[in-house]
Amino acid sequence: MNNLKNITKTTLSKEWARLDRIDYDYQFKNGEWKRLSRECYNRGNGAAILLYNVEKQTVILTKQFRMPAYENNSSEGMSIEACAGAIDNNDKPLETIIRETEEEVGYRISDAKLVLTAYTSPGALTEKMFLFVAEYDEGMKVSKGGGLESEDEDIEILEIPFSEALEMIKKEEIIDAKTIMLLQYAQINKILIPEYKGI
């Protein structure tokens, strides 16, 4: 980028993740250069998955407490989401989501299809999400799930009719972006319609 130079970074916090202030010179379309400053939260990348069952017409979602959502609106602290997790170290997104699926919801899958990648909030977060879909059935259930105590997870597992999950978006009962994207992907691509199975 020829319109960007003199980037300096100051770490403001390095607790659960890293918060940096990044100062830089940016040239606008009118040719003027300005010195700008932005805060950038780096928590790494993540992966999420929509588990679906064509025969039962259901999806697996999770429900858990999210402090940032609670801070924004206390009535929205309990968040309904697709199973997801942070990508650790040099893990691949697929490895991450296979592991998270078993830890969070108790289903052991061997593969998943990557359908979308998206930045969740590119104005403030470095995080890019890798979004997957996979079929599940009861034979894949190997544990009760619920997350890891070592990570202070307390996850409720929800098996919901797909049609109900779509209605929950309309009613603003599901307001998590990655989950909405995955549910709408499933709707647009008709992956729960038997004759479209596998698309």
Buried (B, 14 or more C-beta within 10 A) or exposed (E): EEEEEEEEEEEEEEEEBBBBEEBBBBBEEEEEEEEEEEEBBBBEBBBBBBBBBBEBBBBBBBEBEBEEBBEEEEEBBEBBBBBBBBBEEEBEBBEBBBBBBBBBBBBEBEEBBBBBEBEBEEEEBBBBBBBBBBBBEEEBBEEEBBBEEEEEBEBBBBEBEBEBBBEBBEEEEBBBBBBBBBBEBBBEEEBBEEEEEEE
